[in-house]
Each structure stands twice: as C-alpha cells, then as structure tokens.
C-alpha cells in the first residue's frame, strides 16, 4: 500500500459511501472501488462491509484506519518540517473564526506575525457548529467558537466568557442601569444569528428559562445590516459584547443585560483530541495561553 491508498481508505471510512468518498477525493467511483479491493487482497482481510446504503468498518478496517490517520499525519508533518527552518517558523496557520469573531483577534495575529513572520494564514469564518465540522474534516486545525456545543472530539482552551447587551436606537427610552429580560421582552427584536444556531439559541434559551415570551420579529446574520436597522429604529436586538466592539460608530444605545438572567457566551479555542498539531498551531495555542 502507498500513502495515496491510505488517503482513499480514510475517505471511504469517514464518508461511509463509495460515491461520497469519490466526490470528496475528486475521482470517479470505479477506480476507488478497485483500490479498496486491492487493499483487501493485499492485507488478506475484509476492511468494510455493506450495511444497507452505507459501509460499516470491520475490526481489521478500524485497525488500518487508526494507522492510516497516523501515517498520513506523519507524512504531512514531514513535509512541513522539511520545508520549515529552525524551530517551526514556517508553515501555515489554518484557523476557523466564529461569525462574530474575537474583538482582539487582529492584535493577537499581529503579535503572532511578529514572532513568526514567515507563517502564512488560512482563515475560515463561519458559525461555531460548522467550524467544528471543519476541524473534524481537518480543513482547519484550530477554531475559535462559541459554547456550549458537543465537544467530545475536541480539546478546548477557554478564552473568556462575555456578557450580552440589549441595543436600541437613540430614539428609544434610555435605561440608567442594566436591563433584565422581562424589561425588554416586548421590544421588537431581530436576533443576530440563524435559528437553532449559536447566539440565536443562547438568547431564546435564556428567555425560556425565565418563562418569558420575547417579541421576536426576525433574524439577520448580516451584522452591518442589523446595525443599520437598529440605528434607524426599525428594531432592537440582543448581541454579545464582541459585536459592539467590532461595529462602532452607529447611532445606538447599549445596555448590559443583568447578570441575574445568566445570559453569557463562553468562547474557546478547539482542536482535535489525539491529533498531532502543526508547529504553527502549537505556537498559536502557546500565544493564547500567554495572552
């Protein structure tokens, strides 16, 4: 077997269908099926078995999959080490960033760039749940996400927990203190996320916990548009503090939501458990630990 066959086998195991694996690998199905048959003949063992529409991995297949992951990872690390110079100053930092991002991210990347000026960057922005998939698929090594999520497959570095704010136009009445959810439940709210995901879920869960019924009139994942709508007095919203730091200059007023309502968003850095990280990723984790 060669490294190419091992990559083929990894795709078959993870996609559980020849057609899906072939699509992921950008090859046709017949040669992929032939490569699987060739590996089974060479090893003298059945690697996968069909169960309905999908493949199930045999015990022999699970053993090969474990070593295939290790060997392909070692191959990638070998390439990186050969190309690198010294103590890992070369390479690529592949990282996913939550849609609302981290207010201090530019400062963090500036600091990282000062220490490792030859490192290049692959930055993906998306919702936290999708970022978890990108890490699992090894499209990115690290991701900064919002919790809570199912993180059994990941190692997690907690970065901070941020409060949420109720924001309205300057035309609305001004609160002279923090606000509670019952004080704002009748305001027309457009939430800054998509139903069922991330911030949207956290906000609705908080209202539900206190048996409140907010006046949700919509959702808007385009943050610039949302801020325009709020400043024009079209609606109000509830947003994490980071969003206010990253979108300044709007004619709005912001009131911190009272801590008694327990609406907050932990933010963390994740990477796959039992997975050898690139030197660039390890250096980035070290920097965040010191930040």
PyMOL commands that set and color helices and strands:
alter all, ss='L'
color gray80, all
select helices_A, chain A and resi 3-15+18-25+29-43+59-83+105-115+128-136+181-184+198-209+223-231+241-246+259-261+279-290
alter helices_A, ss='H'
color red, helices_A
select strands_A, chain A and resi 48-51+54-57+92-98+120-126+142-146+154-169+189-191+216-219+237-240+252-256+264-272
alter strands_A, ss='S'
color yellow, strands_A
deselect
rebuild
show_as cartoon
